[in-house]
Amino acid sequence: MIGSLAGVLALKAPPALVLDVAGVGYELEAPMSTFYSLPAVGQPVKLLTHLVVREDAHVLYGFGSAEERALFRSLLKVSGVGPRIALAILSGSSAEAFAASVRAGDVATLTRIPGVGRKIAERLVVEMRDRLAAAEAGNPAMSVTAPVGMAAEAYGALIALGYKANEATRLLKHATGDSTEDLIRSALQGAARE
């Protein structure tokens, strides 16, 4: 997997951009929130990435922050949400505003995002509410967006290890750490003590 790219920005044509890394031009798609923070063409830039492998293409997505990438990855886990809709959500709403809409169950605000209909908005509220709660349980002192990254990844890892959603949330509620790995380790140690 390609985790990040650092190079010279060769082309900006939203939602696509080309990053020249040592003579190889990587074509990426990025949300508008990332485009707003990009330097001028010809300037150096570093982007975090996510690779989506499909039957007909390999598509690389670029993000200006770890929070954006973590939210993108969480959105991809929602039934009916693919990379295009996830990009639209990141382009049409900040991570904080999205989290607030999900917590409030504000389907109307979510349907204003291009590509998000009522059914998908309702699914986002139902499925993302638990992920956001798990993220906040991971480290409540952190900002709204930061735990979405670390705690959501730790939550996903616990689910992959076979824990049920409510067990993973409970374990993360008491977990501490400064990285995803620390949160997972702390949660597993808590499970071993039970």
Buried (B, 14 or more C-beta within 10 A) or exposed (E): EEEEBEBBBBEBEBBEBBBBEEEEEBEBBBBEBBBEEBEEEEEEBEBBBBEBEEEEEEBBBBBBBBBBBBBBBBBBBBEEBEBEBBBBBBBBBBBEEBBBBBBEBBBEBBBEBEBBEEEBBBBBBEBBBBBBBBBBBBBEEBEBBBBBBBBBBBBBBBBEEEBEEEBBBBBBBEBBBEEBEBBBBBBBEBBEEE
